[in-house]
Amino acid sequence: MKESILSPSDACRIRVQKRRFTGEIIAARRTVEQVELATIEYVWWWNNQRLHGCQRR
């Protein structure tokens, strides 16, 4: 069996983000196109804005 490379706190953060994403992004949209656009915007935010926000602290 392969060992997990995630710490328990990292795994918890991932679960929280997944719940947030499905609750706020997926559930609030009605069409596939709306979900696709919201997903693209979220991924952009996750890869860009979130990282820069951490550097400001």
C-alpha positions as CSV (number, residue, x, y, z in Angstrom):
1,M,0.0,0.0,0.0
2,K,1.3,3.4,-1.0
3,E,1.8,6.0,1.8
4,S,-0.2,9.2,1.7
5,I,1.9,12.3,1.2
6,L,-0.8,14.5,2.8
7,S,-0.8,15.4,6.4
8,P,-4.1,15.1,8.3
9,S,-4.4,18.9,8.3
10,D,-3.8,19.1,4.6
11,A,-6.4,16.4,4.0
12,C,-8.9,18.3,6.1
13,R,-8.3,21.6,4.2
14,I,-8.9,19.7,0.9
15,R,-12.2,18.3,2.2
16,V,-13.3,21.8,3.3
17,Q,-12.4,23.3,-0.1
18,K,-14.3,20.6,-1.9
19,R,-17.4,21.2,0.3
20,R,-17.1,24.9,-0.3
21,F,-16.7,24.5,-4.1
22,T,-19.7,22.1,-4.4
23,G,-21.9,24.2,-2.1
24,E,-21.1,27.6,-3.5
25,I,-20.2,27.0,-7.1
26,I,-22.1,24.0,-8.3
27,A,-25.3,24.2,-6.3
28,A,-26.0,27.8,-7.2
29,R,-25.8,27.3,-11.0
30,R,-28.6,25.9,-13.1
31,T,-26.9,25.1,-16.5
32,V,-23.8,23.3,-17.5
33,E,-22.5,26.5,-19.0
34,Q,-22.9,28.4,-15.8
35,V,-21.1,25.6,-13.9
36,E,-18.2,25.6,-16.4
37,L,-17.8,29.4,-16.3
38,A,-17.9,29.4,-12.5
39,T,-15.3,26.5,-12.4
40,I,-13.0,28.4,-14.7
41,E,-13.3,31.5,-12.5
42,Y,-12.7,29.6,-9.3
43,V,-9.6,27.8,-10.7
44,W,-8.2,31.1,-11.8
45,W,-8.8,32.6,-8.4
46,W,-7.3,29.5,-6.7
47,N,-4.1,29.6,-8.8
48,N,-3.6,33.4,-8.8
49,Q,-5.5,35.6,-6.3
50,R,-5.4,33.1,-3.4
51,L,-1.7,32.7,-3.6
52,H,-1.0,36.5,-3.8
53,G,-3.3,37.0,-0.9
54,C,-1.2,34.7,1.3
55,Q,1.9,36.7,0.5
56,R,0.4,39.9,1.8
57,R,0.2,38.6,5.4
